[in-house]
Structures are given as structure tokens and as C-alpha cells.
Amino acid sequence: MDTTSLAALVDEHLAQARRSSAGRSAHTLHGGQGRVLRQTLIALAADRRLGEHESPGEATLQVLHGRVRLHAGEETWDGAAGDHVEIPPTRHDLEALEDAAVLLTVGLHGVPGA
């Protein structure tokens, strides 16, 4: 059974995000070739964002650390550590209101290996 310390990963990737010129760092915890479920930890330094992008399909976001704002069309959602939201199936972006880390879970519909 594989186990991961989310707290340790959050600390590691927030440190990397703060050092990065892009202000972010990411790590896939689960998923990849032959998997239908993908989980990715994303760390963003304060006031940085993941620019607007297409929805990956069925997906949720869990805030592990800090505060974030999700913009999707006319909708806006503010989340803090412990909050969870289903990502709307529209173009969206994610903004770090302070140093933040989230767990993105995506269901890759279709055949394994998609």
C-alpha cells in the first residue's frame, strides 16, 4: 500500500513555488498511463494564478493550505484549507489569495491510458 504525507508535500512544493519564477509547483500523486483517476497537488505562491484553461472533465478541488479563488465564467468561489468544490465544466482559472496548495482530482473518462 503506497502512502503519502500530504503535509510534507505541501511544505516541499510551496517552497518550490516560492522559488520558481512562475510561482507554482505541481506533483502528480496518482495517475498517469493506464489510470482513469488522476490526483495532482498544485502549490501556488501568493498572488499567483493558473491562467484560464479548459475544464479537464469531471474534477474536484480540495484546498489543503491557504486560500484560493476559482473563477469559472460568471461564478467565483473562495476556498480555504479544508474546503472542497466541484470544478464547473467550463473555462476557469485559479488564483492564490495567499500561499496555497490544492489537491486536484480528475476523472479521465474513457479507456485506461487516456
DSSP file (Angstrom, degrees, kcal/mol; ACC not computed):
  #  RESIDUE AA STRUCTURE BP1 BP2  ACC     N-H-->O    O-->H-N    N-H-->O    O-->H-N    TCO  KAPPA ALPHA  PHI   PSI    X-CA   Y-CA   Z-CA
    1    1 A M              0   0    0      0, 0.0     2,-0.4     0, 0.0     0, 0.0   0.000 360.0 360.0 360.0 121.2    0.0    0.0    0.0
    2    2 A D        -     0   0    0      2,-0.0     2,-0.3     0, 0.0     0, 0.0  -0.662 360.0-172.8 -82.6 134.2    1.5    3.3   -1.1
    3    3 A T        -     0   0    0     -2,-0.4     2,-0.4     2,-0.0     0, 0.0  -0.923   6.9-166.0-126.0 154.5    1.2    6.2    1.3
    4    4 A T        -     0   0    0     -2,-0.3     2,-0.9     4,-0.0     3,-0.1  -0.999  22.0-131.9-139.5 138.0    2.0    9.9    1.0
    5    5 A S     >  -     0   0    0     -2,-0.4     4,-2.1     1,-0.2     5,-0.2  -0.815  18.1-169.9 -88.5 106.2    2.3   12.7    3.6
    6    6 A L  H  > S+     0   0    0     -2,-0.9     4,-2.8     1,-0.2     5,-0.2   0.883  85.9  57.0 -63.1 -37.3    0.2   15.5    2.1
    7    7 A A  H  > S+     0   0    0      1,-0.2     4,-2.2     2,-0.2    -1,-0.2   0.918 108.4  45.9 -60.6 -43.8    1.6   17.9    4.8
    8    8 A A  H  > S+     0   0    0      2,-0.2     4,-2.5     1,-0.2    -1,-0.2   0.904 113.4  49.3 -66.4 -41.2    5.2   17.1    3.7
    9    9 A L  H  X S+     0   0    0     -4,-2.1     4,-2.9     2,-0.2     5,-0.3   0.898 109.2  52.6 -64.7 -40.3    4.3   17.5    0.0
   10   10 A V  H  X S+     0   0    0     -4,-2.8     4,-2.4     2,-0.2     5,-0.3   0.949 111.7  45.9 -59.1 -49.4    2.6   20.8    0.7
   11   11 A D  H  X S+     0   0    0     -4,-2.2     4,-1.9     1,-0.2    -2,-0.2   0.929 115.0  47.4 -59.5 -46.7    5.6   22.2    2.5
   12   12 A E  H  X S+     0   0    0     -4,-2.5     4,-1.8     1,-0.2    -2,-0.2   0.923 116.4  42.0 -61.3 -47.4    8.0   20.9   -0.2
   13   13 A H  H  X S+     0   0    0     -4,-2.9     4,-2.5     2,-0.2    -1,-0.2   0.794 110.5  55.2 -79.1 -27.3    6.0   22.3   -3.1
   14   14 A L  H  X S+     0   0    0     -4,-2.4     4,-2.3    -5,-0.3    -1,-0.2   0.907 108.7  50.1 -66.3 -39.8    5.2   25.6   -1.5
   15   15 A A  H  X S+     0   0    0     -4,-1.9     4,-1.3    -5,-0.3    -2,-0.2   0.917 112.7  46.7 -62.2 -42.3    8.9   26.1   -1.0
   16   16 A Q  H  X S+     0   0    0     -4,-1.8     4,-1.6     1,-0.2    -2,-0.2   0.904 110.7  52.4 -65.7 -41.1    9.5   25.3   -4.7
   17   17 A A  H  < S+     0   0    0     -4,-2.5     6,-0.3     1,-0.2    28,-0.2   0.895 106.9  52.5 -62.5 -40.2    6.6   27.6   -5.8
   18   18 A R  H  < S+     0   0    0     -4,-2.3    -1,-0.2     1,-0.2    -2,-0.2   0.836 113.9  43.7 -65.1 -32.0    8.1   30.5   -3.8
   19   19 A R  H  < S+     0   0    0     -4,-1.3    -1,-0.2    -3,-0.2    -2,-0.2   0.707  96.7  94.3 -84.1 -21.6   11.5   30.0   -5.6
   20   20 A S  S >< S-     0   0    0     -4,-1.6     3,-0.7     1,-0.1    25,-0.1  -0.461  73.3-138.2 -77.4 140.4   10.0   29.5   -9.0
   21   21 A S  T 3  S+     0   0    0      1,-0.2    -1,-0.1    -2,-0.2    -4,-0.1   0.797 109.1  53.0 -65.1 -26.6    9.7   32.4  -11.5
   22   22 A A  T 3  S-     0   0    0      2,-0.2    -1,-0.2    26,-0.0     3,-0.1   0.647 107.4-130.8 -81.1 -15.6    6.2   31.0  -12.4
   23   23 A G  S <  S+     0   0    0     -3,-0.7    22,-2.8    -6,-0.3     2,-0.3   0.746  71.2  90.1  73.6  23.8    5.2   31.0   -8.7
   24   24 A R  E     -A   44   0A   0     20,-0.2     2,-0.3    -8,-0.2    -1,-0.2  -0.976  46.8-174.1-148.8 162.4    3.9   27.4   -8.8
   25   25 A S  E     -A   43   0A   0     18,-2.1    18,-3.4    -2,-0.3     2,-0.3  -0.976  10.5-168.6-152.6 147.5    4.9   23.8   -8.4
   26   26 A A  E     -A   42   0A   0     -2,-0.3     2,-0.3    16,-0.2    16,-0.2  -0.976   8.2-172.2-142.4 154.9    2.9   20.6   -9.0
   27   27 A H  E     -A   41   0A   0     14,-2.3    14,-2.9    -2,-0.3     2,-0.6  -0.953  22.7-134.0-148.2 124.6    3.2   16.9   -8.3
   28   28 A T  E     -A   40   0A   0     -2,-0.3    12,-0.3    12,-0.2     3,-0.1  -0.708  21.3-179.0 -80.5 119.2    1.1   14.0   -9.6
   29   29 A L  E     +     0   0A   0     10,-2.5     2,-0.4    -2,-0.6    -1,-0.2   0.847  69.9   7.9 -83.7 -38.5    0.2   11.8   -6.6
   30   30 A H  E    S+A   39   0A   0      9,-1.6     9,-2.8     5,-0.0    -1,-0.3  -0.999 100.1  46.6-147.3 139.4   -1.8    9.2   -8.5
   31   31 A G        +     0   0    0     -2,-0.4     2,-0.3     7,-0.2     7,-0.2  -0.784  39.6 126.4 127.6-169.4   -2.5    8.7  -12.2
   32   32 A G    >   +     0   0    0     -2,-0.3     3,-2.1     3,-0.2    81,-0.3  -0.755  67.6  13.5 112.9-162.8   -0.7    8.5  -15.4
   33   33 A Q  T 3  S+     0   0    0     -2,-0.3     3,-0.1     1,-0.3    -2,-0.1  -0.198 131.7   8.6 -52.4 127.9   -0.6    5.9  -18.1
   34   34 A G  T 3  S+     0   0    0      1,-0.3     2,-0.3    77,-0.1    -1,-0.3   0.515 102.9 115.9  81.7   4.9   -3.3    3.3  -17.8
   35   35 A R    <   -     0   0    0     -3,-2.1    78,-0.6     1,-0.1    -1,-0.3  -0.829  48.5-164.9-110.4 147.7   -5.2    5.1  -15.0
   36   36 A V  S    S+     0   0    0     -2,-0.3    72,-4.0    76,-0.1     2,-0.4   0.683  78.7  60.2 -97.1 -25.0   -8.7    6.6  -15.0
   37   37 A L  E     - B   0 107A   0     70,-0.2     2,-0.4    -5,-0.0    70,-0.2  -0.881  63.9-172.7-108.1 134.7   -8.2    8.8  -11.9
   38   38 A R  E     - B   0 106A   0     68,-2.6    68,-3.0    -2,-0.4     2,-0.4  -0.995   3.5-172.6-128.0 133.8   -5.5   11.5  -11.6
   39   39 A Q  E     -AB  30 105A   0     -9,-2.8   -10,-2.5    -2,-0.4    -9,-1.6  -0.992   7.8-178.6-125.9 127.1   -4.7   13.4   -8.4
   40   40 A T  E     -AB  28 104A   0     64,-2.7    64,-3.1    -2,-0.4     2,-0.5  -0.987  21.2-143.6-130.2 129.5   -2.3   16.3   -8.6
   41   41 A L  E     -AB  27 103A   0    -14,-2.9   -14,-2.3    -2,-0.4     2,-0.5  -0.803  22.2-168.9 -86.5 128.3   -1.0   18.6   -5.8
   42   42 A I  E     -AB  26 102A   0     60,-2.6    60,-2.6    -2,-0.5     2,-0.4  -0.985   4.4-165.8-122.6 126.0   -0.6   22.1   -7.0
   43   43 A A  E     -AB  25 101A   0    -18,-3.4   -18,-2.1    -2,-0.5     2,-0.4  -0.931   6.0-173.6-112.1 135.0    1.2   24.8   -4.9
   44   44 A L  E     -AB  24 100A   0     56,-2.9    56,-2.7    -2,-0.4   -20,-0.2  -0.993  21.6-128.8-129.1 132.6    0.9   28.5   -5.8
   45   45 A A    >   -     0   0    0    -22,-2.8     3,-1.7    -2,-0.4    51,-0.3  -0.410  53.4 -72.0 -70.4 156.4    2.7   31.4   -4.2
   46   46 A A  T 3  S+     0   0    0      1,-0.3    51,-0.2    -2,-0.1    -1,-0.2  -0.162 118.7  12.5 -52.0 139.3    0.6   34.3   -3.0
   47   47 A D  T 3  S+     0   0    0     49,-2.4    -1,-0.3     1,-0.3     2,-0.2   0.591 100.9 117.9  68.4  13.6   -1.0   36.4   -5.7
   48   48 A R    <   -     0   0    0     -3,-1.7    48,-3.1    48,-0.2     2,-0.3  -0.671  43.7-165.7-102.8 164.3   -0.1   33.9   -8.5
   49   49 A R  E     -E   95   0B   0     46,-0.2     2,-0.7    -2,-0.2    46,-0.2  -0.986  30.5-121.4-148.3 157.0   -2.6   32.1  -10.7
   50   50 A L  E     -E   94   0B   0     44,-2.8    44,-1.8    -2,-0.3     3,-0.1  -0.918  51.4-121.7 -92.1 116.0   -3.1   29.3  -13.1
   51   51 A G  E     -     0   0B   0     -2,-0.7    41,-0.1    42,-0.2    43,-0.1   0.009  42.2 -65.4 -58.6 166.2   -4.4   31.2  -16.1
   52   52 A E  E     +     0   0B   0     41,-0.1     2,-0.3    39,-0.1    41,-0.2  -0.239  68.0 161.4 -56.6 135.6   -7.7   30.4  -17.7
   53   53 A H  E     -E   92   0B   0     39,-2.5    39,-2.2    -3,-0.1    37,-0.1  -0.957  41.1 -81.8-151.3 165.4   -7.9   27.0  -19.2
   54   54 A E        -     0   0    0     -2,-0.3    37,-0.1    37,-0.2    36,-0.1  -0.310  53.5 -96.2 -68.7 154.1  -10.4   24.4  -20.4
   55   55 A S        -     0   0    0      1,-0.1    -1,-0.1    34,-0.1     3,-0.1  -0.502  23.8-139.9 -68.5 138.2  -12.1   22.1  -17.9
   56   56 A P        -     0   0    0      0, 0.0     2,-0.3     0, 0.0    -1,-0.1   0.437  51.9-101.6 -78.4   3.2  -10.3   18.7  -17.6
   57   57 A G  S    S+     0   0    0     31,-0.1     2,-0.4    33,-0.1    51,-0.1  -0.861  90.0  11.9 109.2-150.5  -13.7   17.0  -17.4
   58   58 A E  E    S+C  107   0A   0     49,-0.5    49,-2.8    -2,-0.3     2,-0.3  -0.487  87.0 152.9 -66.0 121.0  -15.1   15.7  -14.1
   59   59 A A  E     -C  106   0A   0     28,-0.5    28,-2.3    -2,-0.4     2,-0.3  -0.995  31.2-161.0-153.5 152.4  -12.9   17.3  -11.5
   60   60 A T  E     -CD 105  86A   0     45,-2.3    45,-2.4    -2,-0.3     2,-0.4  -0.922  10.3-147.6-131.1 159.9  -12.8   18.5   -7.9
   61   61 A L  E     -CD 104  85A   0     24,-2.8    24,-2.4    -2,-0.3     2,-0.5  -0.997   8.6-170.1-130.8 128.3  -10.5   20.8   -5.9
   62   62 A Q  E     -CD 103  84A   0     41,-2.0    41,-2.9    -2,-0.4     2,-0.6  -0.980  20.6-135.5-118.0 126.1   -9.7   20.4   -2.3
   63   63 A V  E     +C  102   0A   0     20,-2.6    19,-3.0    -2,-0.5    39,-0.2  -0.706  26.1 173.6 -83.0 121.5   -7.8   23.2   -0.5
   64   64 A L  E     +     0   0A   0     37,-2.6     2,-0.3    -2,-0.6    38,-0.2   0.736  67.1   7.7 -96.3 -29.3   -5.0   21.8    1.6
   65   65 A H  E    S-C  101   0A   0     36,-1.8    36,-2.0    16,-0.1    -1,-0.3  -0.988 109.1  -6.2-155.3 140.3   -3.3   25.1    2.7
   66   66 A G  S    S-     0   0    0     -2,-0.3    15,-1.1    34,-0.2     2,-0.4  -0.284  86.2 -58.9  78.4-158.6   -4.0   28.8    2.4
   67   67 A R  E     -F   80   0B   0     32,-0.2    30,-1.9    13,-0.2    31,-1.2  -0.986  47.0-179.0-133.0 141.1   -6.8   30.5    0.4
   68   68 A V  E     -FG  79  96B   0     11,-2.6    11,-2.4    -2,-0.4     2,-0.4  -0.880  18.2-143.2-133.0 163.7   -7.7   30.4   -3.3
   69   69 A R  E     -FG  78  95B   0     26,-2.5    26,-2.8    -2,-0.3     2,-0.5  -0.994  11.4-158.8-131.1 126.4  -10.3   31.8   -5.6
   70   70 A L  E     -FG  77  94B   0      7,-3.0     7,-2.3    -2,-0.4     2,-0.5  -0.917   5.9-164.0-105.0 124.2  -11.7   29.8   -8.5
   71   71 A H  E     +FG  76  93B   0     22,-2.2    22,-2.0    -2,-0.5     2,-0.3  -0.937  14.6 168.3-107.8 128.0  -13.2   31.9  -11.4
   72   72 A A  E >   -FG  75  92B   0      3,-2.7     3,-2.3    -2,-0.5     2,-0.2  -0.848  64.2 -59.4-140.9 101.3  -15.5   30.0  -13.9
   73   73 A G  T 3  S-     0   0    0     18,-0.5    -1,-0.1    -2,-0.3    19,-0.0  -0.463 120.9 -16.0  61.6-126.7  -17.5   32.2  -16.2
   74   74 A E  T 3  S+     0   0    0     -2,-0.2     2,-0.3    -3,-0.1    -1,-0.3   0.531 121.4  94.5 -85.2  -7.5  -19.6   34.4  -14.1
   75   75 A E  E <   -F   72   0B   0     -3,-2.3    -3,-2.7     2,-0.0     2,-0.4  -0.634  51.1-173.6 -91.3 144.2  -19.1   32.3  -11.0
   76   76 A T  E     -F   71   0B   0     -2,-0.3     2,-0.4    -5,-0.2    -5,-0.2  -0.999   1.5-171.0-133.9 137.9  -16.5   32.8   -8.3
   77   77 A W  E     -F   70   0B   0     -7,-2.3    -7,-3.0    -2,-0.4     2,-0.5  -0.997   7.8-157.7-131.0 128.6  -15.7   30.5   -5.4
   78   78 A D  E     -F   69   0B   0     -2,-0.4     2,-0.3    -9,-0.2    -9,-0.2  -0.913  18.4-176.3-103.8 129.9  -13.4   31.4   -2.5
   79   79 A G  E     -F   68   0B   0    -11,-2.4   -11,-2.6    -2,-0.5     2,-0.3  -0.947  10.6-169.1-129.3 149.3  -11.9   28.4   -0.6
   80   80 A A  E >   -F   67   0B   0     -2,-0.3     3,-2.9   -13,-0.2   -17,-0.3  -0.804  51.6 -52.5-126.7 169.5   -9.7   27.9    2.4
   81   81 A A  T 3  S+     0   0    0    -15,-1.1   -17,-0.2     1,-0.3    -1,-0.1  -0.134 128.4  24.1 -46.3 127.2   -7.9   25.0    3.9
   82   82 A G  T 3  S+     0   0    0    -19,-3.0    -1,-0.3     1,-0.4     2,-0.2   0.214  94.9 121.9  98.8 -13.1  -10.4   22.1    4.3
   83   83 A D    <   -     0   0    0     -3,-2.9   -20,-2.6   -20,-0.1    -1,-0.4  -0.496  41.0-166.0 -84.4 155.3  -12.8   23.3    1.7
   84   84 A H  E     +D   62   0A   0    -22,-0.2     2,-0.3    -2,-0.2   -22,-0.2  -0.996   7.5 177.7-141.6 139.7  -13.8   21.2   -1.4
   85   85 A V  E     -D   61   0A   0    -24,-2.4   -24,-2.8    -2,-0.3     2,-0.5  -0.997  31.0-122.3-145.2 147.3  -15.6   22.2   -4.6
   86   86 A E  E     -D   60   0A   0     -2,-0.3   -26,-0.3   -26,-0.2   -28,-0.0  -0.787  37.1-125.0 -84.0 129.5  -16.6   20.5   -7.8
   87   87 A I        -     0   0    0    -28,-2.3   -28,-0.5    -2,-0.5   -30,-0.0  -0.635  25.6-118.1 -78.6 125.8  -15.0   22.4  -10.7
   88   88 A P        -     0   0    0      0, 0.0     2,-1.6     0, 0.0   -31,-0.1  -0.285  24.2-113.3 -61.2 149.2  -17.6   23.5  -13.2
   89   89 A P  S    S+     0   0    0      0, 0.0     2,-0.3     0, 0.0   -34,-0.1  -0.192  88.0  88.5 -81.0  48.0  -17.2   22.0  -16.7
   90   90 A T  S    S-     0   0    0     -2,-1.6   -37,-0.1   -36,-0.1   -33,-0.1  -0.821  93.6 -67.5-133.0 171.0  -16.3   25.5  -18.2
   91   91 A R        +     0   0    0     -2,-0.3   -18,-0.5   -37,-0.1     2,-0.3  -0.358  66.5 161.4 -58.7 142.9  -13.1   27.5  -18.8
   92   92 A H  E     -EG  53  72B   0    -39,-2.2   -39,-2.5   -20,-0.2     2,-0.3  -0.962  28.5-149.2-155.8 167.3  -11.8   28.6  -15.4
   93   93 A D  E     - G   0  71B   0    -22,-2.0   -22,-2.2    -2,-0.3     2,-0.4  -0.941  12.7-137.1-139.7 166.8   -8.7   29.9  -13.6
   94   94 A L  E     -EG  50  70B   0    -44,-1.8   -44,-2.8    -2,-0.3     2,-0.4  -0.993  15.2-167.2-130.7 129.8   -7.3   29.6  -10.1
   95   95 A E  E     -EG  49  69B   0    -26,-2.8   -26,-2.5    -2,-0.4     2,-0.7  -0.942  17.9-136.0-119.5 135.7   -5.9   32.4   -8.0
   96   96 A A  E     - G   0  68B   0    -48,-3.1   -49,-2.4    -2,-0.4   -28,-0.2  -0.827  13.3-172.3 -90.6 115.3   -3.8   32.1   -4.8
   97   97 A L  S    S-     0   0    0    -30,-1.9     2,-0.3    -2,-0.7   -29,-0.2   0.720  81.1  -6.8 -77.6 -22.0   -5.1   34.7   -2.4
   98   98 A E  S    S-     0   0    0    -31,-1.2   -31,-0.2   -54,-0.1    -1,-0.2  -0.902 116.1 -46.9-153.6 173.9   -2.1   33.7   -0.1
   99   99 A D  S    S+     0   0    0     -2,-0.3     2,-0.3   -53,-0.1   -32,-0.2  -0.274  78.6 174.5 -48.7 130.1    0.4   30.9   -0.4
  100  100 A A  E     -B   44   0A   0    -56,-2.7   -56,-2.9   -34,-0.2     2,-0.4  -0.971  31.3-162.7-146.0 154.6   -1.8   27.9   -1.2
  101  101 A A  E     -BC  43  65A   0    -36,-2.0   -37,-2.6    -2,-0.3   -36,-1.8  -0.997  15.6-176.7-138.0 137.3   -1.8   24.3   -2.0
  102  102 A V  E     -BC  42  63A   0    -60,-2.6   -60,-2.6    -2,-0.4     2,-0.6  -0.901  24.5-132.1-130.2 158.1   -4.7   22.3   -3.5
  103  103 A L  E     -BC  41  62A   0    -41,-2.9   -41,-2.0    -2,-0.3     2,-0.5  -0.957  22.0-160.3-112.2 113.5   -5.4   18.7   -4.5
  104  104 A L  E     -BC  40  61A   0    -64,-3.1   -64,-2.7    -2,-0.6     2,-0.5  -0.827   5.6-168.5 -94.3 123.7   -6.9   18.5   -8.0
  105  105 A T  E     -BC  39  60A   0    -45,-2.4   -45,-2.3    -2,-0.5     2,-0.4  -0.968   7.2-177.0-116.8 125.9   -8.8   15.2   -8.6
  106  106 A V  E     -BC  38  59A   0    -68,-3.0   -68,-2.6    -2,-0.5     2,-0.7  -0.975  21.9-145.2-127.3 132.3   -9.7   14.4  -12.2
  107  107 A G  E     -BC  37  58A   0    -49,-2.8     2,-1.4    -2,-0.4   -49,-0.5  -0.873  14.6-152.2 -93.4 114.4  -11.7   11.5  -13.7
  108  108 A L        -     0   0    0    -72,-4.0     6,-0.2    -2,-0.7   -51,-0.1  -0.672  20.1-148.2 -89.2  86.7  -10.2   10.8  -17.1
  109  109 A H        +     0   0    0     -2,-1.4     2,-0.3     5,-0.1   -72,-0.0  -0.100  55.3  35.4 -56.1 149.8  -13.3    9.3  -18.8
  110  110 A G  S    S-     0   0    0      3,-0.0     3,-0.1     2,-0.0    -2,-0.1  -0.699 102.9  -7.3 108.0-159.0  -12.9    6.6  -21.3
  111  111 A V  S >  S-     0   0    0     -2,-0.3     3,-1.2     1,-0.1   -77,-0.1  -0.454  80.0 -93.3 -77.3 144.5  -10.4    3.8  -21.7
  112  112 A P  T 3  S+     0   0    0      0, 0.0    -1,-0.1     0, 0.0   -76,-0.1  -0.267 114.0  43.9 -52.9 142.3   -7.5    3.5  -19.3
  113  113 A G  T 3         0   0    0    -78,-0.6   -77,-0.1   -81,-0.3   -80,-0.1   0.417 360.0 360.0  98.0   0.5   -4.4    5.2  -20.8
  114  114 A A    <         0   0    0     -3,-1.2   -81,-0.1    -6,-0.2   -78,-0.1   0.500 360.0 360.0 -68.3 360.0   -6.5    8.2  -21.9
